[in-house]
Structures are given as C-alpha cells and as structure tokens.
Amino acid sequence: MGEPKCLTEMEVLMSEVFEAVSAMKKAYVSLQEAHCPWDPDKMRVADVAVVAELRRLGVLRERFRRSFGRECSGGKGMRKAAWTGATLLEVVAPYEAAMEDLKREVKAKEAEVEDLREKLKTATALNGSGSGRKGRSHHSKRKVSCSTAQAAPAPELFQAGMSLVVEASKSFTALLLSLMRSAHWDIAAAVRSIEAATFNTTTEETPIVGAQHAKYAMESYVNRKIFQGFDHETFYMDGSLSSLLHPDQFRRECFMQYRDMKAMDPIELLGILPTCPFGKFCSKKYLSIVHPKMEESLLGDLEQRRQVLAGNHPRSQFYGEFLELAKAVWLLHLLAFSLDPPPSHFEASRGAEFHPQYMESVVRISSGRGAAGQVVGFSVSPGFKFGKGSVVKARVYLVPRS
C-alpha cells in the first residue's frame, strides 16, 4: 500500500472511530433517560444501540490492527506510517478504555434495573393477595402503594392516595416535633412563627393553636409547602404544557409512571437516578420546608442541605421520612393528571364556615353540639373535587367564632 493511500485510509478510519464514539454517547444518554420516567421499550432500543456501537468500535480496532500494522510498515513511508499508526493508537486508546467503562456501567445499570423489577413484582404480588403490613415505625422502609391494583385511574384510587399522603404527613410532622423537643425548642413560639407567616399576624399575638395541638399547625405548614404548585403538571419546575398540547398521551404516561413507581423504595430509586423529575421535586420541596437554621438546630449541621444542593439525596432517617411524604404527594399528582378532568384543588380559608360536605375537623367534634359556634382556624391539608361531584374533604382545624 502506497504512503498517500495508507494515510488516506487512516484518516477515513479515524473519522469512523469518532463517528462511532459520538453515536455511542448519544445511545448511552438515551439509555439513562429511559430510566426516569420508566420506559421499557425505549430502554431496549437504547440498549441495542449502545451494544451495536460498542461492537462497531471493536470492528474498527481489529481493522486497524490487521490493515495498518502490516501494510504501512514497508517502503519509503515506513517511518511516517509507523509514526501515524502510533498516533492513531494513542487517540484510540482512551476510547477503548471508555468503552470498557461504559460496558461495566451498562452491566451495573442492568443489574439495578432487574433488582427494581423484582421489587416491583414482589410488591405487586403482595398487593394482589390483599396482604400488607399495618405496623409502622419512623425508620422502617415502608412502601407507599395502594392495596388494590387498578387497570385505569379512578377517583377511588385518588382518594386512597390522599389517605397515604395524610399518613405520611402525620409521620413526618411527628418526627419534626420530636426533633424540636430534643433540641429544646419553644414549641409555642414555633407555632406563633408559623401562624405569623401564614396569616400575616405578629408573633406577640395569642396563638390559634394550643400547645397540645401544635402538631396540626406543623402539619399545615408542611402540607402548604409540599402542595404548592400541585395544579401544574410539573409543580412549576419548568414551563411544560404537555397536558394541554397532548392531553390523552400525557394522561396515559402519568398513569404508567404511577404504576411503575408506586412499589419502589424512593431512596433506592434516587440512588440510581438522583436528578430525575421526582428527584428534582424532592430537592425543591426539602429546601422549601426545612430552613437552614431549622436543619442546623435539629440535626447539628447543614450536611444534608449541602448534599441536596449538590443534587444528591442523603440516606438518613430524617430525609428518608421526608421522602415517604414526597413520594406520596408525587404519586397523588400523577394520579390527578391521569384523570379526565383532573380534580380541582381547594383549601379552606381562615374564618370560613365549616361545611361538613367539603371539610372534616382534625379534632374530634362532640356529637351533641357539632361544629356550632366554630369556624375554620386554618387548613391542615387540601381537599379535591372531581368532575362528577365527588369530593376528597379538606382537613381543617376549627376555632371558636370570635
């Protein structure tokens, strides 16, 4: 092979190498994106593309070794060809190393996906048989899931999802109050601060809530923060309008994501895909609910906040409890946008009359006198109204009419 022809073929080969590496990178990005939201079909296509490009690079490597190792070693151009060949090997070597790294990463991702599939099958089987754990503890890895597997979204499924949100918000609030007491917080002062921020009052005014009912004020604060933006398809994390532009497809995708995600452990999911939409939602809401001074006082430092700001998700009891609530609200949001039309979200305002068809009191009302002489002090959790008239009642804290 003459010197010019040898060099020309090397240039062609180099061009093919760079083209293959570029295609492989794109295919690998598609493989990662297929994990969240979970899309098995897209994942299979991306996996095939990654493997195909890896094989193509392997063929190009063998082609170089066979052709240029021998044919460019004689004649006048021997030294120049040898130098060019060495340069080509130096260029190709990092890509070969990257190929091996990508192969290992793909195998690791496949193993994680299989593990999540098995967890999903196990949880679905448990749900189908009607069995489930009723006991709860702060540090247990409980799954937020529904006891019945439905083939289509329905108001009943949404109502069950709201019950899980209430359960998770009570649990997270109880942990918050426990940490506050351990840190010797003045709970009454904390409640006054919450009321001042909510109702534009001063911290010197007499609080609406007594010390024995501080948990309701704290739960109200947490729910107000985490439900903010619920009426938008992405909680206003971006300007997406998919629910308006492609409503049927968007509803199907929301319900598919709900079914795929409901049995997953959120910390395991975020360990694999920390910056997926759910991960971004968790980060945004944690930073909104847990003020830096609060975290430093309750936990001793700002380490968890630093991790969240860096795009990670701490494996701690406190953050794990928060994730259970975040997941319950995220699943409820997916269910809301799976319904046609989505349920409308409402909250009872301070001083409003108590309407039992739309509200329920968090404090038990005496059956003798009912709610006479009482009005809404504040909303503890929102309510929802469906298109056909059924309602998920708002939970409210009642106070005497002033």
Order of alpha helices (4+ residues) and beta strands (2+ residues): alpha-alpha-alpha-alpha-alpha-alpha-alpha-alpha-alpha-alpha-alpha-alpha-alpha-beta-beta-beta-beta-beta-beta
